[in-house]
Structure formats: structure tokens, C-alpha cells
């Protein structure tokens, strides 16, 4: 399997991935990703070069977004002063479930973050999805805290505020990486 940058023509596939994941989560009793993700915002992240595709021949097995930009209101100023990269929208196609591709994508992201000069690989997870939180803990993340207020709508409850981090580190993820070398992070000393 190879990792490549997502391209604009991948937008339809990425939206379908999210829809598939939302349907699976609904069956598990979760409302995570129940609202459609705006296509224009997803296209902007593709064009920014932060969305990556895991390809298995002509099939797409998974996707991950890795960015140096934190979601507003989650991390403290002190945490934001530490060189970090942030994982978003990690999704594995249901037909590839059970192969720990998500864990390997997290390893790839941690290795890429390290190459960019990050100290931390960080993420936020759905506040009510305890199974997902346990998944991240089982993959070496430490729970930092849960932010429950300051959501996107009128400062109301935040639905994705479980914060986790692990050290950015070298990892043998086993994928052929066909992405450009990451830019070094720029942080004020």
C-alpha cells in the first residue's frame, strides 16, 4: 500500500468515506460525523496539501489529515508553543477494517510529524465516543483533558473535545510513502 497526497479529484471519494464512516458509527449508537462535512472546506484542505490517501492498487483503503494547525479553542497557549502536528479525519474503508490500518496511519503521521520537527502528534476525538478514545489510548496516546465548552455554534457544547497526544517518533508503518518531504515547522522560541 502507498500513501499519496490527496488530489481535488479525490473529493468525491473522501466525502463517501465520511458518509460510510458515519453510517457505521450510527449502527454503533454514535452521532459522530452525522452532519455532512462541507465539500468546500474539504477541498480547501486537499489544496493545502494536508490530506493524504492510503491506496491499495486502484482502491483507496484510508485517509488521514495531518496539519500543523490546531483547531481553535482546544489547546492552551503553552501547548501551542510546543512544536506539534494534528491528526484529523482518520478514516479506514470498512472493507479494510480489522487490519490496524488506522494504527499504521497514526504511526506514519507520527513519523512525518517527527521529520517536520514536531515534538507531539496530537488529536481531538468525539467527546462521547469512548470506544474511539480507548482506541487512541491503545495506540500510545495519553489523554490530556476533555474540553466540553466552546463549540463552533455560539460557544455551546463541544462535541469533539477529547484531547490526546503522543510523542512524534520514528515508526515502521510499512507503507510506501509517495508524499513530498514535509516542511519544517516554524515556532517562535
C-alpha positions as CSV (number, residue, x, y, z in Angstrom):
1,X,0.0,0.0,0.0
2,X,1.2,3.5,-0.7
3,X,0.5,6.9,0.8
4,X,0.0,9.8,-1.6
5,X,-1.3,13.4,-1.3
6,X,-5.0,13.7,-2.0
7,X,-5.9,15.5,-5.2
8,X,-9.0,17.5,-6.0
9,X,-10.5,14.5,-7.9
10,X,-10.4,12.6,-4.6
11,X,-13.0,14.9,-3.1
12,X,-16.0,12.6,-4.0
13,X,-14.2,9.6,-2.5
14,X,-13.4,11.4,0.7
15,X,-17.0,12.6,1.1
16,X,-18.2,9.0,0.5
17,X,-15.7,7.7,3.1
18,X,-17.1,10.1,5.7
19,X,-20.6,9.1,4.8
20,X,-19.7,5.4,5.1
21,X,-18.0,6.0,8.5
22,X,-21.0,8.0,9.7
23,X,-23.3,5.1,8.8
24,X,-21.1,2.6,10.6
25,X,-20.9,4.9,13.7
26,X,-24.7,5.3,13.7
27,X,-25.1,1.5,13.8
28,X,-22.8,1.6,16.9
29,X,-25.1,4.2,18.5
30,X,-22.9,7.2,17.9
31,X,-23.9,10.5,16.3
32,X,-20.3,11.2,15.3
33,X,-20.0,12.7,11.8
34,X,-23.8,12.7,11.5
35,X,-23.7,16.2,9.9
36,X,-22.3,16.2,6.3
37,X,-18.9,17.8,6.0
38,X,-18.8,20.9,3.8
39,X,-17.2,19.9,0.5
40,X,-15.7,23.3,0.0
41,X,-13.8,23.0,3.4
42,X,-12.6,19.6,2.5
43,X,-11.4,20.8,-0.9
44,X,-9.5,23.6,0.8
45,X,-7.6,21.1,3.0
46,X,-6.8,19.0,-0.1
47,X,-5.5,22.0,-1.9
48,X,-3.5,23.0,1.2
49,X,-1.7,19.6,1.0
50,X,-2.8,18.3,4.4
51,X,-4.9,15.4,3.2
52,X,-3.3,12.0,2.5
53,X,-4.7,8.9,0.9
54,X,-3.8,5.3,1.6
55,X,-4.0,3.5,-1.7
56,X,-4.2,-0.3,-2.4
57,X,-3.7,-0.6,-6.1
58,X,-6.7,1.3,-7.6
59,X,-8.7,1.1,-4.3
60,X,-8.5,3.7,-1.5
61,X,-8.1,1.9,1.8
62,X,-8.0,5.0,4.1
63,X,-7.3,8.7,4.6
64,X,-5.8,10.9,7.2
65,X,-5.4,14.7,7.5
66,X,-2.2,15.9,9.1
67,X,-1.7,19.6,9.7
68,X,0.4,22.0,11.8
69,X,-2.8,24.0,12.6
70,X,-4.7,23.2,15.8
71,X,-8.5,23.6,15.9
72,X,-9.3,26.8,17.7
73,X,-10.1,26.7,21.4
74,X,-8.8,23.2,22.2
75,X,-5.1,23.6,23.2
76,X,-3.6,26.1,25.7
77,X,-1.1,28.8,24.6
78,X,1.6,26.8,26.4
79,X,0.7,23.6,24.4
80,X,0.5,25.6,21.2
81,X,4.1,26.9,21.8
82,X,5.3,23.2,21.6
83,X,6.0,22.0,18.1
84,X,3.1,19.8,17.2
85,X,1.1,18.3,14.3
86,X,-2.5,17.5,14.5
87,X,-4.4,14.5,13.1
88,X,-7.9,14.9,11.7
89,X,-10.5,12.8,9.8
90,X,-8.7,9.5,10.1
91,X,-10.9,7.1,8.2
92,X,-10.4,3.5,7.0
93,X,-12.7,2.0,4.4
94,X,-15.0,-0.6,6.1
95,X,-13.7,-3.3,3.7
96,X,-10.2,-2.8,5.2
97,X,-11.4,-2.9,8.8
98,X,-9.6,-5.1,11.3
99,X,-6.1,-4.8,9.7
100,X,-5.0,-1.9,12.1
101,X,-4.5,0.4,9.1
102,X,-5.7,3.2,11.4
103,X,-2.9,2.5,13.8
104,X,-0.3,2.3,11.0
105,X,-1.6,5.6,9.6
106,X,-1.1,7.1,13.1
107,X,2.5,5.7,13.1
108,X,3.0,7.2,9.6
109,X,1.7,10.6,10.9
110,X,3.9,10.5,14.0
111,X,6.9,9.7,11.8
112,X,6.0,12.6,9.4
113,X,5.5,14.9,12.3
114,X,8.9,14.0,13.7
115,X,10.5,14.7,10.3
116,X,8.8,18.1,10.3
117,X,10.4,18.9,13.7
118,X,7.3,18.3,15.9
119,X,7.6,17.1,19.5
120,X,4.0,16.0,19.6
121,X,1.4,14.2,17.5
122,X,-2.0,15.5,18.8
123,X,-5.6,14.9,18.0
124,X,-9.1,15.6,19.3
125,X,-11.7,12.8,19.4
126,X,-15.5,12.8,19.7
127,X,-16.3,13.5,23.3
128,X,-19.0,10.8,23.6
129,X,-17.2,8.1,21.7
130,X,-15.4,6.2,24.5
131,X,-14.5,3.3,22.2
132,X,-12.6,5.7,19.9
133,X,-10.9,7.2,22.9
134,X,-9.8,3.7,24.1
135,X,-8.5,3.1,20.6
136,X,-6.3,6.1,20.7
137,X,-5.1,5.2,24.2
138,X,-4.2,1.7,23.0
139,X,-2.1,3.3,20.2
140,X,0.1,5.2,22.7
141,X,-1.8,8.4,23.1
142,X,-2.2,10.0,26.5
143,X,-5.4,11.8,27.4
144,X,-4.6,15.4,28.1
145,X,-8.1,16.7,29.0
146,X,-11.6,16.9,27.7
147,X,-12.9,20.3,26.5
148,X,-16.6,20.4,26.8
149,X,-17.5,24.1,26.2
150,X,-16.7,26.4,23.3
151,X,-18.2,24.6,20.4
152,X,-18.4,26.1,17.0
153,X,-22.0,27.2,17.4
154,X,-22.5,30.1,19.9
155,X,-19.8,28.8,22.3
156,X,-22.1,25.8,23.2
157,X,-21.1,22.3,24.0
158,X,-18.1,20.9,22.1
159,X,-18.7,17.5,20.5
160,X,-15.1,16.7,19.6
161,X,-13.1,17.8,22.6
162,X,-11.3,14.7,24.0
163,X,-7.6,15.7,23.6
164,X,-4.9,13.2,23.2
165,X,-1.2,13.3,22.4
166,X,1.9,11.1,22.0
167,X,5.5,11.8,21.1
168,X,6.2,12.3,17.5
169,X,8.6,9.4,16.7
170,X,10.2,7.3,14.0
171,X,7.9,4.4,13.1
172,X,8.0,1.5,10.7
173,X,4.5,1.8,9.3
174,X,5.1,-0.5,6.4
175,X,3.6,1.8,3.7
176,X,5.4,3.1,0.6
177,X,5.4,6.9,1.2
178,X,5.0,8.8,-2.1
179,X,4.4,12.2,-0.5
180,X,6.8,15.1,-0.6
181,X,9.1,15.6,2.3
182,X,7.3,17.7,5.0
183,X,8.1,21.3,5.5
184,X,9.9,22.0,8.8
185,X,7.6,23.5,11.4
186,X,8.2,27.2,12.4
187,X,7.9,28.0,16.0
188,X,8.8,31.1,17.9
189,X,11.5,30.4,20.6
